[in-house]
């Protein structure tokens, strides 16, 4: 899939997040055989679990229990999420899904069960919110399924700038979720030394945020690892110029100056 075509899809308001995550997976890993069969089976089980329940609140509670206990989606937070947790079918198969991926999958499943759901950011976690009715919602952690009460929500929102009484918990913007997903996937690929695939993530991130010096630094690093130092040099130089006080920029500047001196001697 060409970058331009994928970018137009990512910037479209017509496509759902799960569809876009599948397109990103196809682009990064070079596969187009990702199936929705496992997700459809989970949806059927969830619909069956709540079918005979009348109370919307009880339906939601049973639905969350079915997902995290019946479907074994419960997991523990991790300092590092492996690359397979960003690959949807594989991640579902092993029940290891990175938080952003899992939140988007859960949103899709919940909406297929006829409830409104969105992804929200509650410092410092991405969470899922289900609207039970016009006045009540449940917010829970997509990793372990644990919900938070209003007191916990207030405590977390205290750290957000602004008047707490005027703060609203808005849905995460689609573009913000895509960037969060690409950034986490990039970091996982780098940690597992999959530099060519990480470079694809960085290329997309730079298209989405062309002025971000840290993405340019990361692209420079990846190009350097792939023995494309002449191209990496420009990205390193851009980062140094844009973030002169950053400790990494100061170190890079010294390294680049040494390389320039060596080049002058050689020529």
SULDA-V432920 format. One line per field, one symbol per residue. ss: DSSP state (2 for helix, 1 for strand, 0 for the rest). psi: psi as a letter, one per 40 degrees, with the letter a starting at -180 (. if undefined). burial: b if it has 24 or more other ideal C-beta (glycine too) atoms within 12 Angstrom, else e. A space follows every 10 residues. Layout:
# SULDA-V432920
ss = ???
psi = ???
burial = ???
This chain:
# SULDA-V432920
ss = 0022222222 0000002222 2222222220 0000002222 2222222222 0000022222 2222222222 0000000000 0022220222 2222000022 2222222222 2200011111 1100111111 1000001111 1000001102 2222222000 0002220000 1002222222 2222222222 2000222222 2222222200 0022222222 2222200022 2222222222 2200002222 2222222222 2222220
psi = hidddddddd eiediidddd ddddddddef ifehiedddd ddddddddde dehdhddddd dddddddddd efehiiiidh hiddeehddd dddefhhidd dddddddddd deefihiihi hhhfihihhh hdaeehihhi hedeehiiid ddddddedeh iihdeehigi ihiddddddd dddddddddd defgdddddd ddddddddgd ehdddddddd dddddeffdd dddddddddd ddgdehdddd dddddddddd dddddd.
burial = eeeeebbebb eeeeebbbbb bbbbbbbbbe eeebeeebbe ebbebbbebb eeeeebeebb bbbbbbbbee bebbbeeeee bbbbbbbbbb bbeeebbbbb bbbbbbbbbb bbbebebbbb bbeebbbbbb bbeeeebbbb bbbbbebbee eebeebbeee eeeeeeeebe bbebeebbbb bbbbbbbbbb eeebbebbbb bbbbbbbbee ebbbbbbbbb bbbbeeeeee ebbebbbbbb eebeeeeebe ebeebbeeee eeeeeee
